[in-house]
Amino acid sequence: MRRILSCIVTVLLCIPFHAQDNPVVMTVNGYDVSQSEFEYFFWKNNEDSVVSKKIIRQYADLYLNFKLKVQAAIDEGLDQTESFLSEYQMCREMQAEDFVMDKDFLDQVARSSFEQSEAAIGEQGLVHLYVMSIQPDYNADEDAEQSFEKMQSVYDRLKAGESFQSLARQYSTDDLAPNGGEAGWISRSQLPEDVAQIVFSLHDGEFSQPFISEGISFIVMVDKHRKLGTFEENMHDIYEWLAQSGAYDEAKRRRANEYAERLGWTERDDEAVARLDSSLDEVEPEFGNLAREYHDGLLVFDISNREIWERVSNHPEELESYYESHRKQFKFKKPGFRGMVLFCRSEEDFRNIKPVLDRTDISEWVDSILVYNTDVIRIRVMRGTSETGLFHQGQNEYVDKIVFGKGEYKPMEGFPYVNVIGNVVKQPDSIDDVAGDVAESYQKYLEEEWIKRLKTKYDYKINKKVLNKVCKVK
């Protein structure tokens, strides 16, 4: 999912163009970026921006970098991997639905289905039903009365408090047994009238006495009641049913036939669907833009993960080396506090534990407090967000007040005495104190170095004369 969301926000490419009135803004390794493509991308990501030549130039640099990464991914063969092709196809199919289906037809069928369901369900609504049944074993010359006696013994166990689902799995002879007898949400119209009378007389959580219907012994249980609700509230379930009922296929045939009629194709129905699917990029330029968006976005995600993100997360030695050579830039703007906040039931608890903690390393403090809390929890603790137990100012109201004399705090209920143990830290002692800042800075460094290599490897050119004329109007 992360990859899909990343590719959605990365870039949108624009509509096809006529060369004579759509000059090239930039060329990247032989690929021409047209004015219309660049403007579409620019406005998609700067909808509320005040346009200036500086902003346009900055965006041109970003777009150039993006196209360089796309080319690098293609050269690495990432566009041919099984994982890429599978995910790209999934993205493509998701977007294609808006173009290859007659949505008005689907909406009409959905609303008609809902109205029919609403009429069939009626005012009594739905019940979430569980069913247990025992059918006579005719091979053993068993009749309905004998199977009813079996059900009666099961009923006695139900009254004694045993689980309906567990007993259904053990004794029920129908297809619902593996699921503990769960039949799902049921309306009155879906049941035989004699069974419906029993089911709809039950309240939430109630089960019936044993009864016989059509020669089979039953016990039913109603878990919940609910009304059908509005069309909007049931839309997800309705459209899931439409997909299974064949309505989606009919919606595709209808839309494909519209294209065939308009474009003069000889194909109709399923043949027209196949032709539309294979040529959708051509007949619907907007879809072509979306398809390219996902194609390039997924590639950039994959290549960036390899070149940057995996290196940051999988090579701590590189991160440590980078930190050591850039120590001066990783400074605290304000002193921090390394230690713990202790919430004690009494002041005596703090006096008892403090000498113990003073004699041990901070890494052993929690274990020492656990020993102190063996019989009764007398002390609760709060540690800093980093592994080294560091609190930055503004991060914790107790530290801010007790250590730095700023703000106020409310004591924890049941542990009114609050104190801290530790030391004020003016500057980081190790990379662990600034791990997040170091990772972010190193990632930026890797990105910059990567872009430098790509600009050396590939030919590119920005047409500044054309760039100065783009994005004049929305």
N, C-alpha and C positions, 0 to 999 in steps of 0.2 A: 504494500500500500504506500509506503514511503516513496518508492520509486515513481508510482503513478502520480502522487500529489506533486512530486518534484517536477515531473515532465509537464504537468498541466500549467504550472506557474512559470516555466522557463521562458518559452517564446511562442508567439503565434505569427505565422507567416501570412502574407497577404494574397490578394486575388491576382489571377493572371493578367498580363499587360500587353500592350502594343508597343513594340520597341521604339517607334518613332516619337511617341509622346511619353515614354517611360524610361528615362535615361538611367544608366548604371551608376549607383552611388559608390559601390566598392566591388572589387574582385578578389576572391580568396581561393587560391590554388585552382584557378580556371572557372570557379563558380561566380556568376554575376549576381549581385544583389541589386535589384531594381529599386527605383525611387518608391514605387507603390509598396513593395515588400518592406522596405525600411520604415516608411511612414506608418504602415499598419502596425508593425512591431512597436514603433515609438509611441503611438497614441494608446495602444493597448496597455502599456506600462507607465504612461505619463498622462493619464486622462485629465487629471486636475492640475497639471503643472503649468506654470507660466513659462512660455517658450522663449528661449534665448539661444543665440548662436553657441554660447558656451555649453549649455545643456545638451544641445544637439551633437556637438563635437564629442562630449563625454559619452553620450549614448552610442555614437558611432564606434568609439573605442571598445565599449562593452560588447557590442554586436559583432565586431571583428573578432574579439577573443572567443566568443561563442562559436562562430563559424570555424575558427582554427581548431577548436576542440572537437567539433563534429568531424572534421577532416582527419584528425589524429585517430579518432575512434574507428573510422572507416578503414584507415590504413592498418590498424591493428586487427581488423577482421571482426570487430565486435558486432557489426551489423549482420553477421552470418552465423552467430552462435545460436544454439537451440533455445536458450533462455531468452535472448533478445527477441527472436522471431516469434516465440510463443507469447511474450508479453505485449509486443507490438500488435500482434493479431488481436489480442484481447482488447487493447485500447481502441484499435480500429473498429472492431465490431460494436463496442459501446457507443462510439460516436455515429456509426453508420445507421443505428436504429432511427435516429431523427430524420434520416433522408430516405430510407428504403421501406418505411411502413406508413400506411395511411392512418395517422393518429386520430383523425376525426372518426373514422370507422371504428377504431378500437374504443374510443370514448363512448360512442353510441352503444356498442355492444356491452361495455362495462356498466353503463347506467341502466340499460335495459335488464341486464342480469341482476343488478342490485334491486331494481323495482320488483322483479319476480320473486327474489329471495325475501324481500321485505313483506310482500303479500303472503308468501307461504309461511313465514315464521310467525307473523301475527303479533298481538300485544303481549303474549306470554314470553316472548323472547327465546333465548337459548339456555341450555344447561350444559355444564361440563360433566359428562356422564362417564361412569365406570360400570362395566357389566361383568357379571360372573354367571356362567351357565353350565349345566351338567345335562348332557343328552343320554338317554338310556343306552346301555350297551346291549344292542339287539343280538349280538353274537352270543351273549351269555343269557339270552332269554330274559333280559331285564326290561321292566315296563316303566312307565312314567312315574308311577307311585313309588317304586324302589329308588329311582334317581332323586325323587323329591325328598326321600328320607336322608339320602346322602347330603343334600343341600341343607336340610334342617340341622344336621350336625355341624356343618360349616357355619351356619347362622349362629348357633350357640357359641362358637369360638369368636365370631365377630362381636357378639354382645359382651364377651369376656375381655375384649380389648385388643384382639389380634388385628393386624393390618389387613385391610381389604385387598390391597395390591398383592401382598404376600400370599394370601389364601387363594386369590385368583390365579396366580402363577402355578400353585400346587394342584388345584382341583378343577379349574375351569377347562372345558373341553372345546372352546371355540378359538378362533384365530387371534383374539385379543389377549389371550392368556400371557404370552411373553412380555407384553407391555403392562402387566398388572391389571388388565381389564379396561384400560383407558380407551374410550371410544371417541373422545374429543368433544367439540361443541356440536350439540344436536338440537334441532327444532322439533316441535310436536309433530309436524307433518311428516317427518322422517321415520316415525315409529308407528307400529300397529296401535290402534286406538286403545286396546286393553292395557298395553304396556305404557302408552303415553299417559293414561289416567294415573297410573302409579308413579311414574317418574315426575310428573309435574305437580304431584301432591307433596313431594319431599322438599324440605328446606336445605339450605347449604350445610354440607357435612353429614346429612342423614342418609342411612341406607334402608332399604325396604325389607319387609319380611319375605321369605321364599314364596314364589308363585310359579304357576305353570302357564306357559303360553305356547300353543301349537305343539304340545307334547314335550316341551323342554322346560326344565326347572331353572329359574332365574333368581338372582338377587342383584339389585341395581343400587348404585350410590350416586348422589348428586354432590359434586364438589362445590360448584358455584352456579349462580344464575347471572345472566346479563342481558341487556337489551341489544338489539342489532347495532344501533348507533347510526351515524350519518354515512353518506357515501364516502366522504373524505376520510372518515375514521376507518373505513373498511377497504380503502383503495388498494393498499398493498396486497391484501389477500385476494381481492377481485382480479387484479392483474396477474397474480401468480396462477390463478385458475385459468385465465384467458390463455396464458402461455401453454398450459397443458391441454387445453381444449381444442387447439388448432386455430384459434382466432388470430394469433400472430402470423401464421402462415398465410391466412387469407388476406390479412392487412398488407403483407409483402406483395402478394399477387396483384392486389388492387393498385398499389402504388407503382409497381413495375409496368402494369398495363397502361397507366397514365403516361409514363415516360415513353413507352413503345408507341403510343398513339401520337404523342407530341413530336417525337424524333423520327417517326417513319420506320420503326423496326417492324420486321415481319413476325418476330417472336411474340408469344403471349403466355400468360400464366407462369408456370414454373420455369419455362425457357427464358421468359423475359426477366424473371427474378435473377437467374444465373448471369444473364448478360449485364444487368444493372449492377450487380455486385462486382463484376470484373472491370467495369468501366466507370464506376462511380466517381473516381477522381477527376475524370474528364468531363462528365456531364454536370457535375456539381462542384464548381471551383471552391466554394466555401468548405466542402468536405476535404478537398485536396489540401487546403490550408491546415485543417485540423489533423489530417493524417501526417503531414510533414512535421507539425508541432510535436506529436507524440514520437515520431521516428527520431528526430534530432534530439528531443529532450531526453529520451531514454538513453541514447548513445552518450550524451554529455554526462548524464548521471553515472553511467558505468565507467567511463574513462576517468572521471573525476574521483570516483571511489578508489580506483586503482592508483592514480597518481598522487592523491592528496589524503583522503580520509583514512584509508587503510594504513598508510604510512604513519599518520599521527597516532592512531590507536594501537597499532601492532609493533611499533618500534620505539619503546621507551628510551632506549639508549640514544636515539637521534634527538628526542625531545630534551633529554638531560644535557646533551652536548650543546644544543641550541640555547638552552637556559644559561649554561655556564659562560657562553660567549656573548650573551646579551643581558647579563645580570643587572646592569645599570638601569635598564628600561623597565624593570619589574620592581617598582617601589610602592609602598603603601602611601596613599595620600594622607591617611590619618593612622595613628597607632591602633593596633588591634589588641585582643586579649586571648591568650592561649590558656585553656583550662576548662572548668566545668561550673555549671550552676547547680547548686544543691538545694533541694526543697526538703526541709526536715519537719518532723512532727513537733520537735521542741528544740530549744537552743542547746540543750544538753547533748542531743544527737550530733550536732555540728561539732561541739567541743570534743566528743568522743572520737569522731571519725577523722578530724583534721590532723592530729599527730600521726595517724596511720598513713594518710595520703602524703603527708610531708616526707615520710621515710621511703616512699616508693615512687617508681617512675610513672608518668602520666598514662602509659600504656597499660598499667596494672590497676589503675584506680577503680575501674568498673568491677573487677573481680573482688577487690577489697570491700566495696560497698555491698556486693552480693553476699559476701560472708557476714557482714554486719546485719543484713536483712534476712538472715536465715529463718528466724522464727516469725517475725512480723516485719512487713515493709515499713521502715521508719524513715527512709531517705529515698527520694527520687532524684534523677539527674537529667541534665540537659547538656549536650555537647555541641561544639561548633560543627559547621557543615563540612569542613575539610577533614581529612584523615588525621590531621595533627591537632584537632580540637580547637581550631582558630575561630574566634568571633570577630567580625568586622563591625565597626561602629554603625549603628542603624540597623543591625541585623537582629538583635535580641534586646527586648525592653529591659530585662533584668540586668544584663551586662551594662547596657547604656546607663542605667541609673546607679547601680552599685559601684561600677568601676570608673565610669566617666562623668557621673553626676548629671546626667541629662534625662529628661522625661520622667515618667512615672510607670508603675507596674501594679498589677493586681496579684496577690499571693495565690498559689494553687490551693484549691479547696482540700482541707484535711492536712495540708503541709504548710502552715502559715509562716514558718521561719525560713527565710531565703538568704543564702549567702553564696559567695563564689570562692573558688580556690584556683590559683594559677598565677600568671604573670602578664603584665603589659608588654606587648611586642611592637617595637617601633618599625622594624623592617623584616621582610621574610627571612627565615632561617634556611629554607631549602625550597626546591621546586614544588614540594607538596603544598606550601602555603599559597602559591600562585598558579596552581596547575591549570586552572581554566584559562587564565590570561595567557599562559605560555602556549597552550595548545592552539588557542585562537591566533596568536601571533605567528606561530610556526606554520599553521595552515595557510595564512596569508603569504608568508615567505615562499612556501612551496608553490603556491599558485603563481606568484610573480616570476619565479625562476622557470616554471613550466611554460608560461606564456613567452618568455624570452627565447626559449629553445624552439617553440613552434614558429615564432616570427623569423627565426634564422632558417628553419627547415622549409617553410612554405613561402611561395610568392604571394604577395598581396598588395593591393593599392586602393587608397581612398581618393575618390574624385572630389576634391574640396570644392570645386566650382559648382558641381551638382549639389553637394551636401549643403552649401550655403542657401540653396533655393528650396530645400525640402521643409515639410512640416509648417508651412506658412498658415494653413487653415486646417481646421478639424473637418 
